[in-house]
Amino acid sequence: MSNILRILVMVWLAVAAFADPALADKRVALVVGNSAYRTVPRLANPVNDASDVSAKLKGLGFTVFTGLDLDVAGFDSTLRDFEAALEGADTALFYYAGHGIQADGQNYLLPIDASFADVAGLKRQSVALGDVLGEMQSRAGTVLVFLDACRDNPLSQALQAPGRSAASNRGLARVDISARNTLVVFATGPGKIAADGDARNSPFTTAFLAHAATPGIEVESLMKRVSASVLQATDGQQEPERLSRLTREFYFVPEGGVPPAADKGAPGPVVLLQPKPIGLPPPAEARACKWFGASG
């Protein structure tokens, strides 16, 4: 009798997993918001953006790792925890709000204490977007990356090669998507301003939060709605850019309107809040990436 009962239980679990995406879809997300930069003017909203996106994604069935105002060591530690949780994930999502910079055709995300004078220093004190993307692609079935990053930074001047104009080093480089089922979305186009916003959230994050929970909208169609909202909110000045090799559909919320439940056996969101420096005057806040009269 015990063998028959065991078989019945296994059959029930298999049927339930097939019928209910909540039992079959493992969703893991890392959300990082860096505002309190120590060597350049700080940004007002990335910490708000990351906090609100984390709450939204948890409600949409993701196990969420959240990093706020991460320094070099904190960023590295948070990434390690996220990557360890990705094993067997159906969907991996990375949402970054803060500063990014390019060098030698590669993109780097800046911790709040980043300070460097050359490319070697940049690589030691930043997070290579390509490395994060590669780890996600090697572990998860579907990879979604959202970069609400200001696409210029005064530190880019330190990386300017002789004979090259400053404009050639502005913004983030185009991402080479090597693996299928990957979507990368930038908050704005190359060389353009990614506004920090005058309210609690940036225009891009505001639009993402407004549309992400819409039932029955596939992610690429959903991002078209996000783009339209950002264009409207910025009077046509900011247009998100997306690069996709998706061959399967992804829905934050399926047609029925019920998102998958988060893994009940996983820990709740991990929030790593780095302490702000004591005794130092805070840099002036910035509402968009406008540095020393230059924009981008």
N, C-alpha and C positions, 0 to 999 in steps of 0.2 A: 504493500500500500504506500509506503514511504517513497518508493521509486516512482510510482504513478503520480503522486502528489508533486514530486520534484519536477517531473516532466511537464505537468500542467502549469506549474508556476513559470517554468522557462518559456513555455508557449505563450502564456499571458504577457510576460514581459516583452517578448519579441513583437507581439501584436500591438501592445501599448506604445512601444517605441516607434513603430511604423506609423501609428495613427496620430501620435502626439509629438510634434516637433520639439516640445519642451524637454522630452526625454532623450532626444536624439541629437540636438544641436548644442554643442559646447561653444559658448561665446566668451572670449577673453579680451579685455581692453586695457590699454595703458593710456592715461590722460595726464599730460604735463602742462603746467602753466607757470612760466617764469616772468615775474614782474620786477622784482627788487634788484635790478642790475647794479653792480657796485662801481664799475668803471665807465659806464655810459649812462645817460639819462634813463631813469626807470620808466616802465610802461604801467598804465593804470589798471588795465583790465585782464591780462592773461590769467591771474589767479582766480578772478571771478569766472572767467570763461571755463577754466578747467574744473572748478568746483561744480558749476551748473551742468556741464556736459557729463561729468561723472555721475551725478544724480540721475540725469536723463537715461544714460546707458544702463545703469543698474536697474531702472524700471523697465528697460527693454530686454532684460534677460542676460546681461553681461556680468561676468565676474570682473570687477574693475579695480585696477591698481592706479592710484592717484599720487602724483608728485607735484608739490607746490614750492616754488622758489628753490629749486634744486641747485646746489653747487656741484662741482665736478664729481666729488665722491658720492654725493647723494644721487646724482643722475645715473652713475654707473651701478650703484646698488639697486636702484629701482628697476633698471633694465634687466638686471640679473634675475630678480624675482619674477618679473613679467615673462621673460624667456622660459624660465623653468615651468611656469604655469601653462605654456602654450602647447606642450606635448599632447597630441590627440585632439587639439582644438579644431572645430569645424570652421570657426571664424575668428580671426585675429584683427583687432582694430587699434590703431595708434592715432591719438589726437594731440597735436602740439600747438600751444600758443606761446609766443615769445619771439626771440630773435634768431634768425638763421643767416648764414653767410656761405658764399661759394669760394672755392679755390681749386685750381687745376681741374675744373669741370665737375667737382664733387661738392655736395651740400653738407653743411655742418650746422648742428643745433647748439646754441650757446647756453651753458650754465650761467648762473648769475655772477660768478666770480671769474669768468673768462677774461684773460688779459694776455696778449701775445704780440710779438713784433714780426713774426714771419710764419710761413706755412707750417714749419715743424712745430712751432708753439701752438698754433691753431689745432693741429691734430692731437696734441697731448691734452688740450684743455677743452675739447668739445666732443660732441657725439656725432659720428658720421651717419647721416641718414641712410646711406647705402648699406651699412652694417646692420642697422635696425631692420631695414626692409628685407635683407637677406635672411636674417634669423626668423622673421615672421613667415616668409615664403617657404622655408625649409620645414616648418613645423605645423602650419595650418592650411586648411583647404582653400579658404577664401581670405584675402588680405585687403584691408581697407585702411588707408592712410589719409589723414586730414591735417593740413599744415596751415594754421592761421598765424603765419609768421610774417613779421615785417621783413621786406625783401631788400633791405639795405642796412648798413651799419657803419659807423665811423671807423671801426677797426678794419674795414675792408681796405682802407688806404695803406695799411701795413703790408698787405698782400699784393699790392699793385706792382706788376713786373715792369721793368724799364721799357719804354716805348709803347706801352699800352695806355689807352685812355681810361679815366676813372669809370666811364660808363660801361666799359667792357667787363668790369668786375662787379657791376651792380646786380643785385637780385640773386635769386637761386637758379642754379643750372637746371636744365631739363633733365628729368629722371629717366634713366633707361630701365624700362620694366622688362626683366628677363624671364619672369615666370608668369604663366597664365593665372587667371582668376585673381588678378591684382588691380586695385583701383587706387590711384593717388590723386588727391584733390588739393590744389593750392587756393588760398583765399583770394589771390589776385594774380594777374598775368606778370610775366617777367618785366622787371624794371619799373613796376608800378607801386603805388602806395597801398599797403594793407592797413586800413584805418583801425586804430585802437578803439575808437568810438567815444561818444560823449555821454553815453548812459552806462549801465552796469556791464554790458557786454559789447564786444566788437560787432560790426555789421554782419560778418560772416558767421560768428557763433550765434548771434541772435536769429539769423535765418535757419541755421542748422537746428537749433532748439525748437523753432516753430514748426519745422516740417518733419523731423525725424520720426515722430510717432504717428504719422499719417498712415492708416491701414491700407494695405494692398498696393502700395507704390514701390516698384522696384528701385533699387538704390540709384541707378543712373538717371532714371526719370525724376527721382526725388532731388538729385543734385541739380537738375535743370531748374526745378522750382527754387532751390536755394540760390542759384545764380541770379535768377530773375529778381528775387527779393533783395539781394545785395545791390544789384544795379539800381533798383528803385530807391533803396535807402541812401545810396551815395550819389544820387543824381547822375548816374551813368559813369562815375569816375572809377569804380572798382568792379571788375568782372572776374569771378573765380575761373580757374582753369583746371580741367580734369584730364588725366591720362588713364586709359583703361585697357586691360587685356582680359576683362571678365568674359568667361564662356559659360557661366552659370548665373542664375538669378539670385539676388539676395534681397530680402525684405527685413527691415527693422521690425515691422509689425505685419503679419500676414493678412490676407483678405478678411478673415474672421474677426480681426480686431484685437486678438489676444496674443501678446508677445510671448516668446518662450520664457520659461522661468529660469532664473539664475540657478547655478549649481548649489543646492542646499548644503552639500558637504564641503564647499570651499569657504575660505575665510571671507569676511566682508571686505569692503574697500580698504586698502592700505594707504594712509595719507602720511606722506613724509614732508613735514614742514620744516625747512631749514631756518635757523634763527637769523635775524637780521643783525648786521654788525652794530656794535654798541660804541658810541662816542664819535661816530663819523657823521657829518652832515649828509642827509639823503640827497641824491642827485635830483635834479628837476624832473617832474613827471612829464611824459610825452604822450600825446593822444594819437599820434601816428608816427611812422618812421620818417621823420624829417630831421636830418642831422646837419648842423652847421650850414643851413641854407640849401642843402641838397635833399631831394626826395627820392623815394624808391622803397 
